[in-house]
Amino acid sequence: SQTIHQWPATLVQPVGSPLSLECTVEGTSNPNLYWYRQAAGRGLQLLFYSVGIGQISSEVPQNLSASRPQDRQFILSSKKLLLSDSGFYLCAWSVWVRGETQYFGPGTRLLVL
Amino acid sequence: RKEVEQDPGPFNVPEGATVAFNCTYSNSASQSFFWYRQDCRKEPKLLMSVYSSGNEDGRFTAQLNRASQYISLLIRDSKLSDSATYLCVVNSKTSYDKVIFGPGTSLSVIP
């Protein structure tokens, strides 16, 4: 069966510090991968989307970036965090054979102080 | 107009009640539809897909009206454990697969 991992579960970072969040998927090949952010009490905002290694689409201009160095690895990064980067970061995967149903990882709760 | 809209609620209902959530979408070319639930401080989890003919899974019934671009979720005999936020999700295929999440409807089932 497929599983998706994210780490760390929680993170407290100072403004201006770098960020690296990692997501890995097991049990499937060539998945579509997504990064979402959810601010407190708000809906999901799609940040990045990837259909394959090295292929990244950005939905919203921001100071974040994403990379996909391996088929089942998706990384979210920032060189300098802003207060507004605080939120709940969710990684998800999907494959078309399931009608693009997305399955989410447990998320990383980031607080920028 | 937002791509996917939902009544934010909150819906506060007693145990055993029937509650219905509505969702509208703007892209008539949308192809796949889902309902997710999200518990407080947790990730969204797939509740059920929505098929053109309507479908049922235990106490949950989902319906799709393509002409009106409308999706619904009916929960019968509400349980305390149904308390969560329910997200309507629409897949609008463009040059790349694009899945749009609605803002969610909050449900609290009261003893």
Interface residues (C-beta under 8 A of the other chain):
Chain A: N32 Y34 Y36 R42 G43 L44 L46 Y49 V51 S57 F88 L90 S94 W96 G99 E100 T101 Q102 Y103 F104 G105 P106 G107 R109
Chain B: Q31 S32 F34 R41 K42 E43 P44 K45 L46 S49 L87 V89 N91 Y96 D97 K98 V99 F101 G102 P103 G104
